[in-house]
């Protein structure tokens, strides 16, 4: 049974925030742990001039063994398609869980473009590599058997996640991610995340980029590594996070589970900076690799 673990705090006027670019990844539509209800609410409150879907939007691995589909998944898809229909460019960057789409790279369907990697030019005219990130992760370079073992281990973690949050909800406690807790408290997990981040940043640097936006490891981040801006979108399975670029070319990490209580304050801040609506700067050209 689908469990809604998220309930938003709506403001009186259903305030909406505007950004130049939004980046989301690792939604994993087709799985029980996908928090599509939270993502749909996020997309109600945020608008953008361009949207990047940075891989693993669908979970093709899970769909091979049986499709779990909830009405919230349809709502997310319809909302994204509506954005494209209304003129918002959508850049779909393929991941390892939706790798079945990689053979269709560089195809375009109206305002939706499909790529395996992309170059994004910011409002500050900086070049950012947009890539899911599995290409830099050592496990995914190994055999399919090792991939399967790693995937099964994560499945067990998420089952514990669901069980613990059912118990917490019964006693009136909010959502808490057991998997995220382990990532920040187990030495080997922290080392793995650090090594991954450094590998991605080094890869972007070698290719002459100013920064990189990726996903894959379900660990959101906004940091500088050896002069390279490293941005990880996180996920919509555990943490419900996204990366946003404002009209001055600055990047922000949005923690949506803890964000609704701050949305009115941020809307007032944007109003002071940009007037009643954020100013529209001319978009820099974005180029495909």
Secondary structure by P-SEA (a helix, b strand, c coil): ccccccccccccccbbbbbcbbbbccccccccccaaaaaaaaaaaccccbbbbccccccaaaaaabbbbcaaaaaaaaaaaaaaaabbbbbbbbcccccccccccccccccbbbccbbbbbccccbbbbbcccccccccccccaaaaaaaaaaaaaaaaaaaaaaaaaaaaccccccaaaaaaaccaaaaaaaaaaaaaaaaaaaaacccbbbbbcccccccccccccbbbbbccccccccbbbbccccbbbbbbccccccaaaaaaaaaaaacccccccccccccccc
